[in-house]
Amino acid sequence: MIDLSVLDLVPVREGGTVAAAMADAAALAQCAERAGYKRFWVAEHHAMDGIAGGAASVVLAHIGAATSTIRIGSGGIMLPNHNPFVIAEQFGTLDALYPGRIDLGLGRAPGADGRLGQALRKDLMRAAEYFPNDVVELRALFTGDLDLPLRATPGYGANVEMWILGSSLFGAQLAAALGMPYAFASHFAPDHLDAALELYRKQFRPSAALERPHAMAAMTVIAADTDEEAVLLASSMDQSFVALRSGTPGRLKPPVPGYRQTLPPHALAMLEHMRQASAVGSPETVREQIGRFVERTRADELIVAGATFDPAARHKSLELTVKALG
């Protein structure tokens, strides 16, 4: 069976609290650990009322304390928002707390709109131009490969597995050039998936950390006892994406029967396009849809995303997905 991992955005549910979202994330990580998932990643998003994972390294410390064996990491840290030295200290600290379990996925996008740059006192467009150099510097802060003026403590010598994340050809080229594992965000940006994976494998150059290309692809996966139940559960995510694309993001809403049938054609087309990399249904349906996706992409790992309004439904979804594939 292909290695499975979990991506969690730490969703804040309508009527819920950030504290409850943090508790739910830890419980979900424990569920993933029991079910045999390889990694549990959280993503850095900012200024969104329905997503509580902005301080990703702090969230990971919380999740690490609740688990014991599953790898934990960022999917990802948006490096233009930060400087490499601070991230080296943060993830070096995580490695000291939870040795041999820390992943550091790095993205180039800011994770919010232009107002974030003002709040962070940074020119994020300009910072994104330095992303390749910052990745190299950050790696050197862990490995000591470059003669840098300061040594990060914690950080230097930490056993942190670094990844490049992306949804375009840029990240694939960078991961290949640096000899790093690569994760593609096909769960919400599927357009360049095939081309990016082909480019990554074709241009990959071995490094001290990785001898051969290693690619992870993301899918939205919601498994339930029946197709109808899974579609109903997934309507919470559908509402979130429609709200986000219409400029009115909010908290995760309860499922709505027949939600897609209520949408105007342009919104429905947007959802169907974005959900090209998805498996929503009974265990049989999920097994078939994941199987076709893995055969198409030849991914080395699969990371599953997808929030449900009822946390117990996401737990069951993770468990059913493992059983379906196993």
Backbone torsions as a table, in degrees:
resi	resn	phi	psi	omega
1	MET	NA	139.2	177.6
2	ILE	-62.2	144.5	176.2
3	ASP	-62.6	134.0	179.8
4	LEU	-114.0	140.8	174.9
5	SER	-133.7	172.1	-175.1
6	VAL	-124.0	134.4	170.4
7	LEU	-110.1	125.7	-179.5
8	ASP	-125.7	133.0	178.1
9	LEU	-94.4	5.1	-176.3
10	VAL	53.9	62.4	-175.3
11	PRO	-70.0	141.5	173.8
12	VAL	-99.7	120.3	-175.4
13	ARG	-84.3	151.7	176.4
14	GLU	-57.8	126.2	-175.8
15	GLY	85.9	-3.3	-179.8
16	GLY	-100.5	-169.5	-177.8
17	THR	-133.4	163.8	174.6
18	VAL	-62.4	-39.2	178.6
19	ALA	-59.8	-42.0	178.3
20	ALA	-65.6	-37.8	178.7
21	ALA	-62.6	-39.6	177.6
22	MET	-64.5	-43.1	178.0
23	ALA	-63.8	-40.8	178.5
24	ASP	-62.9	-40.1	-180.0
25	ALA	-62.7	-43.3	178.9
26	ALA	-64.1	-42.2	179.3
27	ALA	-65.3	-37.4	178.2
28	LEU	-66.3	-40.1	177.2
29	ALA	-62.8	-39.4	176.8
30	GLN	-63.4	-41.2	176.3
31	CYS	-61.1	-45.8	179.8
32	ALA	-62.2	-39.4	178.6
33	GLU	-62.8	-46.6	179.5
34	ARG	-62.5	-36.0	-176.1
35	ALA	-79.7	-11.6	176.0
36	GLY	99.1	16.1	176.1
37	TYR	-69.1	149.3	-174.0
38	LYS	-82.1	-41.4	-174.0
39	ARG	-136.2	155.1	172.4
40	PHE	-131.6	111.1	-175.9
41	TRP	-111.5	146.9	171.7
42	VAL	-121.7	154.5	-173.9
43	ALA	-115.3	144.4	178.4
44	GLU	-84.1	112.5	171.1
45	HIS	-129.4	151.6	-175.1
46	HIS	-128.6	150.0	171.7
47	ALA	56.1	37.1	177.0
48	MET	-121.7	120.0	-173.6
49	ASP	-61.8	-24.6	-176.3
50	GLY	-99.2	4.9	-178.7
51	ILE	-131.5	124.7	-171.6
52	ALA	-108.6	15.3	-174.6
53	GLY	-97.3	21.8	-175.5
54	GLY	-57.7	-44.3	177.9
55	ALA	-90.1	73.5	-167.7
56	ALA	-58.8	-41.8	-177.1
57	SER	-65.7	-33.6	177.4
58	VAL	-69.5	-42.6	177.2
59	VAL	-60.3	-41.0	-179.6
60	LEU	-65.4	-35.2	175.6
61	ALA	-62.5	-40.2	177.4
62	HIS	-63.3	-44.8	-178.5
63	ILE	-70.1	-37.6	177.9
64	GLY	-60.8	-37.6	179.5
65	ALA	-68.5	-23.5	-178.2
66	ALA	-91.4	-7.8	-176.3
67	THR	-127.1	174.4	-177.9
68	SER	-136.9	-23.7	-174.8
69	THR	-127.5	-31.8	-176.1
70	ILE	-66.5	140.9	174.3
71	ARG	-69.4	143.8	-179.7
72	ILE	-127.2	146.1	-177.6
73	GLY	-173.6	-174.2	-175.4
74	SER	-102.3	133.4	176.8
75	GLY	-130.4	53.2	10.4
76	GLY	-148.4	-172.7	166.2
77	ILE	-83.1	127.2	178.7
78	MET	-87.4	94.3	-167.2
79	LEU	-60.0	-32.4	177.0
80	PRO	-60.6	-19.7	177.8
81	ASN	-76.5	-11.6	-168.8
82	HIS	-132.5	-178.6	167.2
83	ASN	-116.3	150.6	-173.8
84	PRO	-58.0	-35.0	-176.3
85	PHE	-63.5	-43.7	-179.5
86	VAL	-65.5	-41.4	178.6
87	ILE	-65.5	-37.2	176.0
88	ALA	-61.1	-42.0	178.1
89	GLU	-65.0	-44.1	-177.4
90	GLN	-63.6	-48.3	-176.6
91	PHE	-80.3	-23.1	168.8
92	GLY	-66.0	-37.4	175.6
93	THR	-64.2	-44.7	178.3
94	LEU	-60.5	-40.5	178.6
95	ASP	-65.2	-35.9	177.1
96	ALA	-67.0	-35.2	179.6
97	LEU	-76.6	-38.7	-174.1
98	TYR	-132.9	69.3	-170.8
99	PRO	-60.5	138.6	177.0
100	GLY	75.5	11.6	-176.2
101	ARG	-123.5	3.9	-167.1
102	ILE	-104.1	127.6	172.8
103	ASP	-111.5	145.0	177.3
104	LEU	-128.4	94.2	174.7
105	GLY	-86.9	133.6	-173.3
106	LEU	-118.9	131.5	177.2
107	GLY	-120.8	161.2	-176.6
108	ARG	-98.4	-18.3	-178.1
109	ALA	-77.6	156.3	-178.9
110	PRO	-77.5	-19.6	-179.1
111	GLY	79.7	16.5	178.2
112	ALA	-171.8	-179.7	-179.5
113	ASP	-85.1	-175.0	-173.2
114	GLY	-60.8	-21.5	179.0
115	ARG	-65.1	-22.8	179.8
116	LEU	-63.7	-39.0	178.7
117	GLY	-58.2	-40.7	177.5
118	GLN	-64.9	-42.3	-179.2
119	ALA	-65.7	-34.8	-179.4
120	LEU	-87.7	-3.9	-176.3
121	ARG	59.4	43.1	-177.8
122	LYS	-137.0	148.3	169.7
123	ASP	-89.0	94.3	-171.3
124	LEU	-69.4	-31.4	177.1
125	MET	-63.6	-44.0	179.1
126	ARG	-69.7	-39.3	179.5
127	ALA	-61.8	-36.0	179.7
128	ALA	-63.7	-29.0	178.9
129	GLU	-65.4	-26.4	-178.8
130	TYR	-92.4	6.7	-175.6
131	PHE	-54.0	-48.7	179.3
132	PRO	-58.2	-43.9	179.4
133	ASN	-64.4	-38.7	-179.8
134	ASP	-67.2	-35.8	176.4
135	VAL	-63.2	-45.0	179.4
136	VAL	-62.2	-43.4	179.2
137	GLU	-64.6	-42.3	179.9
138	LEU	-62.8	-43.5	177.7
139	ARG	-61.2	-39.8	-179.9
140	ALA	-67.7	-29.8	176.8
141	LEU	-64.6	-29.9	175.1
142	PHE	-81.0	-41.6	-169.5
143	THR	-95.6	-24.3	-174.6
144	GLY	79.4	15.4	-176.5
145	ASP	-67.3	-27.8	179.7
146	LEU	-109.7	154.0	177.4
147	ASP	-83.8	88.1	-178.1
148	LEU	-95.8	151.8	-174.9
149	PRO	-69.9	-24.4	-179.1
150	LEU	-130.2	148.5	175.0
151	ARG	-105.0	126.5	179.0
152	ALA	-75.7	126.0	176.9
153	THR	-135.8	110.6	-0.7
154	PRO	-68.9	162.0	177.8
155	GLY	142.0	-59.9	-178.2
156	TYR	-61.3	127.0	179.6
157	GLY	84.0	-1.4	-178.9
158	ALA	-68.0	143.8	-179.1
159	ASN	-93.5	72.9	-177.4
160	VAL	-105.9	127.3	178.3
161	GLU	-86.8	114.1	-176.2
162	MET	-95.3	139.0	178.9
163	TRP	-127.5	151.8	166.2
164	ILE	-101.6	131.4	176.8
165	LEU	-107.1	154.0	178.0
166	GLY	-172.4	169.8	174.5
167	SER	-137.4	21.5	-179.0
168	SER	-148.3	-178.7	-179.9
169	LEU	-73.5	-22.6	-177.2
170	PHE	-59.0	-51.5	-178.6
171	GLY	-62.8	-36.5	178.9
172	ALA	-63.2	-43.1	179.2
173	GLN	-64.8	-41.5	-178.7
174	LEU	-66.9	-45.9	179.3
175	ALA	-60.0	-40.4	179.1
176	ALA	-65.2	-43.8	-177.6
177	ALA	-65.4	-35.1	-177.0
178	LEU	-92.6	-3.4	-179.6
179	GLY	65.9	45.4	-177.2
180	MET	-117.4	154.2	172.7
181	PRO	-65.8	154.1	-170.9
182	TYR	-131.7	133.6	177.4
183	ALA	-122.5	129.9	-177.2
184	PHE	-106.8	133.3	-174.3
185	ALA	-85.2	55.8	-176.2
186	SER	-71.4	-10.9	179.7
187	HIS	-69.1	-21.5	176.7
188	PHE	-132.6	-9.5	-179.4
189	ALA	-139.9	75.1	-169.9
190	PRO	-83.2	-7.5	-166.0
191	ASP	-57.7	-43.1	-172.2
192	HIS	-104.3	17.2	-174.2
193	LEU	-56.5	-56.5	-174.2
194	ASP	-64.0	-43.5	-179.4
195	ALA	-65.6	-38.9	-179.1
196	ALA	-66.7	-44.0	180.0
197	LEU	-65.8	-39.4	177.8
198	GLU	-63.5	-44.2	179.4
199	LEU	-63.6	-43.6	179.8
200	TYR	-58.9	-48.3	-177.8
201	ARG	-67.8	-37.3	-177.0
202	LYS	-70.0	-38.6	-173.8
203	GLN	-97.8	0.7	-173.5
204	PHE	-59.5	134.7	175.9
205	ARG	-119.6	121.8	-177.7
206	PRO	-57.4	149.5	178.5
207	SER	-132.7	177.5	177.7
208	ALA	-63.2	-26.6	-177.5
209	ALA	-89.7	-24.0	-171.1
210	LEU	-150.9	122.8	-177.1
211	GLU	-83.8	-32.3	-176.6
212	ARG	-137.9	159.3	-177.4
213	PRO	-60.5	143.6	179.2
214	HIS	-138.6	112.7	-172.7
215	ALA	-116.9	135.7	173.6
216	MET	-114.7	138.6	175.3
217	ALA	-120.4	147.3	-177.4
218	ALA	-103.9	141.3	175.5
219	MET	-133.0	149.1	165.5
220	THR	-84.0	122.2	-177.4
221	VAL	-131.5	121.5	172.6
222	ILE	-130.0	112.4	178.9
223	ALA	-109.6	139.6	177.2
224	ALA	-145.9	-179.7	-177.0
225	ASP	-64.4	-32.7	-179.3
226	THR	-133.6	160.8	175.9
227	ASP	-59.5	-42.7	-176.7
228	GLU	-62.6	-41.4	179.7
229	GLU	-66.2	-41.6	-179.6
230	ALA	-63.9	-42.0	178.4
231	VAL	-61.9	-40.2	177.5
232	LEU	-62.9	-47.2	179.4
233	LEU	-59.9	-39.9	-177.6
234	ALA	-70.0	-14.5	-179.9
235	SER	-65.5	-21.6	174.3
236	SER	-64.9	-45.1	175.9
237	MET	-64.6	-41.4	179.1
238	ASP	-56.9	-44.1	178.8
239	GLN	-61.6	-39.6	-179.5
240	SER	-64.7	-42.6	-179.1
241	PHE	-69.0	-39.8	177.7
242	VAL	-63.4	-42.5	178.6
243	ALA	-64.0	-40.7	-179.9
244	LEU	-64.1	-46.2	-177.7
245	ARG	-70.7	-21.4	177.8
246	SER	-94.0	5.2	176.3
247	GLY	81.0	17.1	-179.7
248	THR	-128.8	55.8	-178.0
249	PRO	-65.0	151.3	179.8
250	GLY	-156.1	-160.1	-178.0
251	ARG	-81.6	160.2	-177.7
252	LEU	-65.7	126.3	-173.6
253	LYS	-98.4	160.1	175.8
254	PRO	-62.8	155.1	178.7
255	PRO	-65.3	151.7	-178.7
256	VAL	-126.1	119.0	177.6
257	PRO	-59.4	134.6	177.4
258	GLY	64.7	27.2	-173.6
259	TYR	-57.6	-45.8	-176.0
260	ARG	-62.4	-29.9	179.7
261	GLN	-69.2	-15.1	179.9
262	THR	-90.3	-6.0	-172.2
263	LEU	-86.5	148.2	170.8
264	PRO	-67.8	158.1	-174.3
265	PRO	-54.9	-40.1	-177.1
266	HIS	-66.4	-37.3	178.9
267	ALA	-70.2	-40.1	177.9
268	LEU	-64.5	-41.0	178.3
269	ALA	-63.2	-39.6	177.5
270	MET	-60.4	-47.2	-179.9
271	LEU	-61.9	-46.2	-177.4
272	GLU	-65.6	-35.4	177.1
273	HIS	-66.2	-46.0	-177.3
274	MET	-68.2	-28.1	-176.3
275	ARG	-90.3	22.3	176.8
276	GLN	-60.4	-36.2	178.4
277	ALA	-100.4	77.9	-177.9
278	SER	-150.6	157.3	174.7
279	ALA	-140.9	106.1	-176.7
280	VAL	-127.4	115.6	179.7
281	GLY	160.6	-162.3	177.3
282	SER	-68.8	168.2	177.1
283	PRO	-54.3	-38.6	179.1
284	GLU	-64.6	-44.4	178.9
285	THR	-64.2	-43.8	-179.7
286	VAL	-63.3	-42.7	179.3
287	ARG	-60.8	-42.7	-179.2
288	GLU	-67.1	-44.6	-176.4
289	GLN	-70.5	-39.9	176.8
290	ILE	-66.5	-40.5	179.7
291	GLY	-58.7	-44.1	178.8
292	ARG	-64.6	-38.9	-178.7
293	PHE	-66.4	-44.3	-179.5
294	VAL	-67.4	-39.4	177.4
295	GLU	-62.2	-39.2	-180.0
296	ARG	-68.8	-45.7	-171.3
297	THR	-90.3	-22.2	-172.7
298	ARG	54.5	35.8	179.9
299	ALA	-64.3	144.0	176.0
300	ASP	-80.1	-28.5	177.5
301	GLU	-141.0	159.4	176.2
302	LEU	-127.9	130.4	175.9
303	ILE	-114.2	129.1	-172.6
304	VAL	-105.5	131.4	176.3
305	ALA	-113.9	171.5	175.6
306	GLY	132.6	110.8	-178.9
307	ALA	-93.8	150.4	171.8
308	THR	-125.7	148.9	-178.4
309	PHE	-63.9	-39.5	176.4
310	ASP	-91.1	115.5	-178.5
311	PRO	-56.2	-33.9	-179.3
312	ALA	-62.3	-31.9	179.1
313	ALA	-67.3	-34.8	177.0
314	ARG	-69.8	-39.0	176.2
315	HIS	-58.2	-48.6	-178.9
316	LYS	-63.4	-37.6	178.2
317	SER	-60.3	-45.1	178.2
318	LEU	-61.2	-43.4	-178.7
319	GLU	-66.0	-43.8	179.9
320	LEU	-65.9	-35.8	-179.8
321	THR	-64.1	-44.6	177.9
322	VAL	-62.1	-45.3	-179.8
323	LYS	-63.8	-38.2	-179.4
324	ALA	-63.7	-39.3	-178.0
325	LEU	-85.7	-23.6	-175.9
326	GLY	-80.2	NA	NA
